[in-house]
Amino acid sequence: MANSQPPQGNHDPAGSTQMFRAFVDEAPQGQQAAATSGGGPRIGLIIGVVVAVAVVAAVAWLALS
């Protein structure tokens, strides 16, 4: 019995199979929407890195002067 899937006519009483299939069907759409939403998180990361470098440079300048 290598086939563990139930026949197509059976109803899952718990509904977990239907819920899982709905989740799997929606996942690519959610990833697509996140990918096309622009560079919001990426811009925030770049700004954070620039601020961190500026702070380190300011501390080093104060320490060496």
C-alpha positions as CSV (number, residue, x, y, z in Angstrom):
1,M,0.0,0.0,0.0
2,A,2.3,2.7,-1.2
3,N,-0.5,5.1,-2.0
4,S,-1.4,6.9,1.2
5,Q,-3.9,9.4,-0.3
6,P,-7.6,8.6,0.2
7,P,-9.8,8.2,-2.9
8,Q,-11.1,11.4,-4.4
9,G,-14.7,10.8,-3.4
10,N,-14.0,10.7,0.4
11,H,-14.8,13.6,2.6
12,D,-12.3,14.6,5.3
13,P,-14.4,14.9,8.5
14,A,-11.9,17.1,10.2
15,G,-11.5,19.4,7.2
16,S,-7.7,19.4,7.6
17,T,-7.0,18.3,4.1
18,Q,-9.2,21.1,2.6
19,M,-7.6,23.6,4.9
20,F,-4.1,22.5,3.9
21,R,-5.0,22.6,0.2
22,A,-6.4,26.1,0.6
23,F,-3.2,27.2,2.4
24,V,-1.0,25.7,-0.3
25,D,-3.1,27.3,-3.0
26,E,-2.9,30.7,-1.4
27,A,0.9,30.7,-0.6
28,P,2.2,31.6,-4.0
29,Q,-0.2,34.5,-4.2
30,G,1.0,35.9,-0.9
31,Q,4.6,35.5,-1.9
32,Q,3.9,37.2,-5.2
33,A,2.2,40.1,-3.4
34,A,5.1,40.5,-1.0
35,A,7.6,40.5,-3.9
36,T,5.7,43.1,-5.9
37,S,5.1,45.4,-2.9
38,G,8.3,47.4,-3.6
39,G,11.5,47.6,-1.6
40,G,10.1,48.7,1.7
41,P,12.0,46.4,4.0
42,R,15.1,46.5,1.9
43,I,15.2,50.3,2.0
44,G,14.8,50.2,5.8
45,L,17.7,47.8,6.0
46,I,19.9,50.0,3.8
47,I,19.1,53.0,5.9
48,G,19.8,51.1,9.1
49,V,23.2,50.0,7.8
50,V,24.1,53.5,6.8
51,V,23.1,54.9,10.2
52,A,25.1,52.2,11.9
53,V,28.2,53.0,9.9
54,A,27.8,56.7,10.6
55,V,27.5,56.1,14.3
56,V,30.6,53.8,14.3
57,A,32.5,56.5,12.3
58,A,31.4,59.2,14.7
59,V,32.5,57.2,17.8
60,A,35.8,56.3,16.2
61,W,36.4,60.0,15.3
62,L,35.6,61.1,18.8
63,A,37.8,58.4,20.3
64,L,40.8,59.3,18.1
65,S,40.6,63.0,18.4
